[in-house]
Amino acid sequence: MLFNSFQFLIFFIVTWGLLLILRGSPRKITLLIASYYFYMCWSTKYIVVIWAITLIDYVAGIMIEKSRTPFWRKSYLSLSLLCNLGLLVIFKYVNFLSASFTEVLSLIGFNHDIPLLHIILPVGLSFHTFQAMSYTIDVYKKKATAEKNLLDYALYVAFFPQMVAGPIERPNQLLPQFHRDPILRAERVRSGIAQAIWGLAKKMVIADSLAGFVNLVYSSPKNYSGPELMAATVAFSLQIYCDFSGYSDIALGIARMMGYELRTNFAQPYFSRSVGEFWRRWHISLSTWFRDYVYIPLGGNRVKISRHYGNLIVTFLLSGLWHGASWTFVVWGALHAVFLVSSQVTKNLRANVNRVLRLDQVPKLTASLQVIFTFCLVTVGWIVFRAKDIHIAWYIFRHLLSIGHFDSMTLAIGGIPRANSPFLAFFILIMFIVEWYIMHPHRTPRLWAHRPFRILCYYACIYSIVFFGVFGHTDFIYFQF
């Protein structure tokens, strides 16, 4: 069931209506049933995986808290992590590891095919396993108390707005919200509706409009010129941002309409002035997860410089592997590690260059150049992320700047008719302007304070979805992770 479908609209209206009239345990039971139904619309049989994760970590959290000896506390934590990571390995990585091992054997002269498992990756598995692991780890570190109410913990794992593609929540932020009935206020409901509509507009009007063109070019890049490869690459940068941040906006919006607050997952990342800042703004719930549970336990930046760089590399390699069982994602993670390490190594050199060129005297120009350069680096990284394999990614790298002719018919074949192109460009421009004002609320135009103008903007957003949005079965990109 997709957020951008009429099926979900009906599902949410019914669920929301029931939640408005129910209180206490009946309300939570209804919400849990709705969450399980939402997940089972993808696959009925894999609901067993959700139940297994829930029961294992619920019991593990209680046993960790009850245990008085470090050995048993660590044993229960290890069992919990082993089960969660074991599910990830079986469903997501075992075929990747088998295929990679087969290739290694063939390189040394042994032609032996390791049989692959015929299994389908449960949707959102990486998200809810990471959320479950954060619970047991925080209980072990005594940063959170073990949840005694199984119903509340089951909601923590399966809360439907965010269970498929995040944001990845922490126990101290989400669990307490299930301990009490939420107080619904009109302004919060209006805010939730506005954010959900904004997310739908980004997904349906921009991301899905660009998707056809990106898919066309990246499916057979050898048929297209350098300018067309460049356009498709930039289009994918916009697509993946509008797709994923659009999902997060919808999730936050519908959760707020029900009385719950989720973590902000994006903070206008394409306005970042460095790759490090980009990762503090992009998929925040995941980047902070790796920071808190991988990077800092490895030593973070509190170790010698070579070890610090090693910690960054390991963290980003694991982050890349989290996104998918493919060498393209591993290379993508490695690229961002190189960007970050290079940024730190050249920090003093860049400061000296800025001083010599007197760029420090024009801070706005310097900031603009940094934003553009960071966007270019991130976009280069998206090539590997989007390509089917390393060979295709390498071909696009080599031909990205080659001289050639851009055929406007490519856009039309990719689902962007010439008549719609100006409107799409306008929507992208408006999106960046609105998001800039979101980032700088103190600079919001005074006109926004007038209620009729806000209502007009909301209607314009709905109008754009109805007349320019792409309707149909269009999955969110991060559902595959």
C-alpha positions in Angstrom: 0.0 0.0 0.0 1.5 3.3 -1.2 1.1 6.7 0.5 0.4 8.1 -3.0 -2.6 5.7 -3.7 -6.3 6.0 -3.2 -6.2 2.7 -1.3 -4.0 4.4 1.4 -6.3 7.4 1.5 -9.3 5.3 2.3 -7.2 3.2 4.8 -6.0 6.3 6.6 -9.4 8.0 6.7 -10.9 4.9 8.3 -8.0 4.4 10.7 -7.9 8.1 11.7 -11.6 8.2 12.3 -11.4 5.2 14.6 -8.5 6.7 16.5 -10.4 9.9 17.1 -13.1 8.2 19.0 -11.1 5.5 20.9 -8.9 5.9 23.9 -6.5 3.8 26.0 -5.8 0.2 25.0 -8.6 -0.1 22.4 -7.0 2.9 20.6 -3.5 1.2 20.6 -4.9 -2.2 19.6 -6.7 -0.5 16.6 -3.5 1.3 15.6 -1.4 -1.9 15.9 -4.0 -3.9 13.8 -4.0 -1.1 11.2 -0.1 -1.1 11.1 0.0 -4.9 10.6 -2.7 -4.6 7.9 -0.7 -1.8 6.2 2.4 -4.1 6.2 0.5 -7.2 5.1 -0.7 -5.3 2.0 2.9 -5.8 0.8 3.3 -9.4 1.8 1.2 -11.5 4.2 3.8 -14.1 5.0 6.5 -11.7 6.1 4.4 -10.3 8.9 6.0 -13.3 10.8 9.3 -11.5 10.5 7.9 -8.4 12.2 6.4 -10.6 15.0 9.7 -12.4 15.5 11.7 -9.1 15.7 9.1 -7.8 18.2 9.1 -10.8 20.5 12.9 -11.4 20.5 13.8 -7.8 21.3 11.0 -7.3 23.7 12.2 -10.3 25.8 15.8 -9.3 25.3 15.2 -5.8 26.6 13.6 -7.1 29.8 16.3 -9.7 30.4 19.1 -7.2 29.8 17.5 -4.9 32.4 16.9 -7.7 34.9 20.4 -9.2 34.6 22.9 -8.0 37.3 26.1 -9.5 35.8 27.8 -8.0 32.8 28.2 -11.4 31.2 24.4 -12.1 31.0 23.6 -8.5 30.0 26.1 -8.8 27.1 24.8 -12.3 26.3 21.2 -11.1 25.9 22.3 -8.1 23.9 24.4 -10.3 21.6 21.5 -12.7 21.1 19.2 -9.8 20.1 21.8 -8.4 17.7 22.6 -11.8 16.3 18.9 -12.4 15.5 18.3 -9.0 13.9 21.5 -9.0 11.9 20.9 -12.7 11.0 17.6 -11.8 9.5 19.3 -9.0 7.5 22.0 -11.4 6.3 19.6 -14.2 5.3 17.1 -12.0 3.4 19.4 -9.3 2.1 23.0 -10.3 1.9 23.3 -14.1 1.6 22.9 -14.1 -2.2 25.2 -11.1 -2.6 27.9 -12.9 -0.5 27.4 -16.2 -2.4 27.7 -14.5 -5.8 30.8 -12.5 -4.7 32.4 -15.7 -3.4 31.6 -17.5 -6.6 33.4 -14.7 -8.6 36.4 -14.9 -6.3 36.6 -18.6 -6.9 36.4 -18.2 -10.6 39.3 -15.7 -10.5 41.6 -18.3 -9.0 40.5 -21.0 -11.4 37.7 -22.8 -9.5 34.4 -22.8 -11.4 31.9 -23.6 -8.8 28.5 -22.0 -8.5 27.1 -21.6 -5.1 23.3 -22.0 -5.1 21.3 -18.9 -4.4 18.3 -18.6 -2.1 15.0 -17.9 -3.9 13.7 -15.4 -1.3 12.2 -11.9 -1.6 13.5 -9.1 0.6 10.8 -8.0 3.1 9.9 -4.4 2.5 11.6 -2.0 5.0 13.5 -4.8 6.7 16.7 -2.6 7.2 14.6 0.1 8.8 12.7 -1.8 11.5 15.7 -4.1 12.3 17.9 -1.0 12.9 15.1 0.6 15.0 14.8 -2.6 17.1 18.5 -2.8 17.6 18.7 0.8 18.8 16.2 -0.3 21.5 18.2 -3.2 22.9 21.5 -1.3 22.6 20.1 1.7 24.5 18.6 -0.6 27.2 22.1 -2.2 27.5 23.8 1.2 27.8 21.1 2.2 30.4 20.1 5.1 28.1 16.5 3.7 28.0 14.4 1.5 30.3 13.0 -1.8 29.1 9.5 -1.6 27.9 7.2 -3.9 29.9 4.1 -3.4 27.9 4.2 -5.7 24.8 1.5 -3.7 23.0 3.5 -0.5 23.3 6.7 -2.2 22.1 4.9 -3.8 19.2 3.7 -0.3 18.2 7.3 1.0 18.5 8.4 -1.6 15.9 5.4 -1.6 13.6 4.0 2.0 13.7 2.8 2.2 10.1 3.8 5.8 9.0 7.5 5.0 9.4 7.9 1.3 9.5 8.6 0.8 5.8 11.1 3.7 5.1 11.7 5.5 8.3 12.6 7.7 9.9 14.4 5.3 12.2 13.2 6.2 15.7 14.9 5.9 19.1 13.1 4.3 22.1 13.2 7.4 24.3 11.6 9.5 21.6 8.8 7.3 20.3 8.0 4.8 23.1 6.8 7.4 25.6 4.3 8.7 23.1 2.5 5.3 23.2 2.3 5.4 27.0 -0.4 8.0 26.9 -3.3 9.1 24.7 -2.2 11.9 22.4 -3.8 15.3 22.7 -5.1 16.3 19.3 -5.1 20.0 18.6 -6.4 21.7 15.5 -3.2 23.5 14.7 -1.2 20.2 14.8 -3.8 18.5 12.6 -3.6 21.4 10.1 0.3 21.3 10.3 0.2 17.5 9.6 -2.1 17.9 6.6 0.1 20.6 5.2 3.3 18.6 5.6 1.7 15.5 4.1 0.4 17.4 1.1 3.8 19.0 0.6 5.4 15.5 0.7 2.9 14.2 -1.9 3.7 17.2 -4.2 7.4 16.5 -4.0 6.9 12.8 -4.7 4.1 12.9 -7.4 4.8 16.2 -9.2 8.6 16.2 -9.2 10.1 12.8 -8.3 7.7 10.7 -10.4 7.8 13.1 -13.3 11.6 12.8 -13.4 11.7 9.0 -12.9 10.8 8.0 -16.4 13.6 10.1 -18.0 16.1 8.8 -15.4 15.1 5.2 -15.9 15.3 5.6 -19.7 18.8 7.0 -19.8 20.3 4.8 -17.0 18.9 1.6 -18.5 21.0 2.0 -21.6 23.5 4.9 -21.2 25.5 4.0 -24.3 22.6 5.2 -26.4 22.8 8.8 -25.1 25.2 11.7 -25.3 27.2 13.4 -22.5 24.6 16.2 -22.0 21.8 13.7 -21.8 23.8 11.6 -19.2 24.5 14.8 -17.3 20.8 15.8 -17.4 19.7 12.4 -16.2 22.2 12.4 -13.4 21.1 15.8 -12.1 17.5 14.7 -12.5 18.2 11.7 -10.3 19.7 13.9 -7.6 16.4 15.8 -7.6 14.3 12.6 -7.9 15.8 10.8 -5.0 15.6 13.8 -2.8 12.0 14.6 -3.6 11.1 10.9 -3.4 12.7 10.2 -0.1 12.1 13.5 1.7 8.6 13.4 0.3 8.0 10.1 2.0 9.4 11.5 5.2 7.2 14.5 5.0 4.1 12.3 4.5 5.1 10.1 7.4 5.7 13.0 9.7 2.4 14.6 8.6 0.1 11.7 9.0 1.8 10.7 12.3 1.2 14.3 13.6 -2.5 14.1 12.5 -2.8 11.1 14.8 -1.1 12.9 17.6 2.5 11.5 17.3 5.7 13.3 16.5 8.4 11.6 14.4 12.0 12.7 14.0 12.9 15.1 11.2 14.7 13.2 8.6 15.8 15.9 6.2 17.0 19.5 6.7 17.4 20.8 3.1 20.6 18.9 2.4 21.3 20.4 -1.0 22.0 23.7 0.7 24.9 22.1 2.5 28.4 23.7 2.2 30.3 20.4 2.7 29.8 16.7 2.4 30.0 16.5 6.2 27.2 19.0 6.5 25.3 17.1 3.8 25.3 14.0 6.0 24.0 16.0 9.0 21.0 17.0 6.9 20.4 13.9 4.7 18.6 10.9 6.1 19.3 12.2 9.5 17.9 9.2 11.4 20.2 6.8 9.6 23.4 9.0 9.7 22.9 9.6 13.4 22.3 5.9 13.9 25.7 5.0 12.4 27.3 7.9 14.3 26.0 6.7 17.7 26.2 2.9 17.2 29.2 2.5 14.9 31.4 5.6 14.5 31.5 6.6 18.2 32.0 3.1 19.6 34.9 2.7 17.1 36.5 5.7 18.8 35.1 8.5 16.6 37.5 11.4 16.4 38.9 10.8 19.9 41.7 8.7 18.5 44.8 9.3 16.5 44.2 10.9 13.1 44.9 7.7 11.0 42.5 5.7 13.2 39.9 8.5 12.9 40.0 8.3 9.1 39.7 4.6 9.4 36.6 5.0 11.5 35.1 7.2 8.9 35.8 4.8 6.1 34.4 1.8 8.0 31.3 3.7 8.9 30.5 4.8 5.4 31.3 1.4 3.9 28.7 -0.1 6.3 26.3 2.7 5.5 26.7 1.9 1.8 26.2 -1.8 2.4 23.0 -1.0 4.4 21.5 0.6 1.3 21.8 -2.6 -0.7 23.5 -5.8 -1.4 25.5 -4.6 -4.3 29.1 -3.4 -5.0 27.6 -0.2 -6.3 26.4 0.8 -2.9 29.7 -0.2 -1.3 31.6 2.0 -3.8 29.1 4.8 -3.1 29.8 4.6 0.6 33.5 4.5 -0.1 33.2 7.6 -2.3 31.6 9.6 0.5 34.3 8.4 2.9 36.9 9.7 0.4 35.1 13.0 0.2 35.0 13.4 3.9 38.6 12.3 4.5 39.8 14.6 1.7 37.9 17.5 3.1 39.6 17.1 6.5 43.1 16.6 5.0 42.8 19.7 2.8 41.2 21.9 5.4 44.2 24.1 6.0 45.1 24.2 2.3 41.7 25.4 1.3 41.7 28.0 4.1 45.0 29.4 2.7 43.7 29.4 -0.9 40.6 31.3 0.3 42.8 33.8 2.0 45.1 34.3 -1.0 42.2 34.7 -3.4 40.5 36.9 -0.8 37.4 34.8 -0.9 37.1 35.2 2.8 36.1 38.8 2.2 33.1 37.8 0.1 31.4 35.2 2.4 28.2 35.0 0.5 30.0 34.2 -2.8 32.2 31.6 -0.9 29.1 30.0 0.6 27.4 29.8 -2.8 30.5 28.2 -4.4 30.7 25.7 -1.5 27.0 24.7 -1.9 27.4 24.2 -5.7 30.6 22.2 -5.3 29.1 20.0 -2.6 26.0 19.4 -4.8 28.4 18.4 -7.6 30.2 15.9 -5.4 27.0 14.4 -4.1 25.6 14.1 -7.6 28.7 12.3 -8.8 28.1 9.9 -5.9 24.5 9.3 -7.1 25.9 7.9 -10.4 27.2 4.8 -8.6 24.1 4.7 -6.4 21.7 4.6 -9.4 23.7 2.5 -11.9 22.9 -1.2 -12.3 26.5 -2.2 -11.8 30.0 -0.8 -11.6 30.6 -1.1 -15.4 27.7 1.1 -16.2 28.6 3.6 -13.5 32.2 3.7 -14.9 30.9 4.3 -18.5 28.7 7.2 -17.3 31.7 8.7 -15.4 33.8 8.6 -18.5 31.2 10.1 -20.8 29.5 12.5 -18.5 31.4 15.5 -19.8 31.7 14.4 -23.4 30.5 16.9 -26.0 27.3 15.9 -27.8 23.8 17.0 -28.7 20.9 17.0 -26.3 17.8 15.6 -28.0 14.7 17.1 -26.4 12.8 14.0 -27.7 14.6 12.0 -25.0 12.7 14.0 -22.4 9.4 13.3 -24.2 10.2 9.5 -24.5 11.0 9.6 -20.8 7.6 10.9 -19.9 8.3 14.7 -19.8 6.5 16.2 -22.8 7.9 19.5 -24.1 4.8 21.4 -23.0 5.2 20.1 -19.4 8.9 20.9 -19.1 8.5 24.6 -18.1 6.0 23.7 -15.4 8.3 21.0 -14.0 11.2 23.4 -13.9 9.0 25.9 -12.2 7.9 23.4 -9.6 11.5 22.5 -8.9 12.4 26.2 -8.4 9.4 26.7 -6.1 10.4 23.6 -4.1 13.9 25.0 -3.5 12.6 28.4 -2.6 10.0 27.0 -0.1 12.6 24.7 1.4 15.0 27.6 1.8 12.4 29.5 3.7 11.8 26.4 5.9 15.5 26.5 6.7 15.3 30.3 7.5 11.9 30.7 9.2 13.0 34.2 10.5 13.0 35.4 6.9 9.6 34.1 6.0 7.7 36.7 4.0 5.1 38.7 5.9 2.5 37.6 3.4 2.7 34.1 4.8 1.2 35.4 8.1 -2.1 36.1 6.2 -4.4 33.0 6.4 -6.0 33.6 2.9 -2.6 33.5 1.3 -1.6 30.3 3.1 -4.9 28.7 2.0 -4.3 29.8 -1.6 -0.8 28.1 -1.4 -2.3 24.9 -0.1 -4.9 24.8 -2.9 -2.2 25.5 -5.4 -0.2 22.5 -4.1 -3.3 20.3 -4.3 -4.0 21.6 -7.8 -0.4 20.8 -8.9 -0.8 17.2 -7.6 -4.2 16.7 -9.4 -3.2 18.1 -12.7 0.6 17.5 -12.9 1.1 14.6 -10.5 1.9 11.1 -11.8 -0.7 8.6 -10.6 -0.2 4.9 -10.7 1.9 2.3 -9.0 5.1 4.3 -8.4 7.1 2.9 -5.4 9.2 5.0 -3.2 13.0 4.5 -4.0 13.9 3.6 -0.4 11.4 0.8 -0.2 14.0 -1.5 -1.7 16.2 -1.0 1.3 
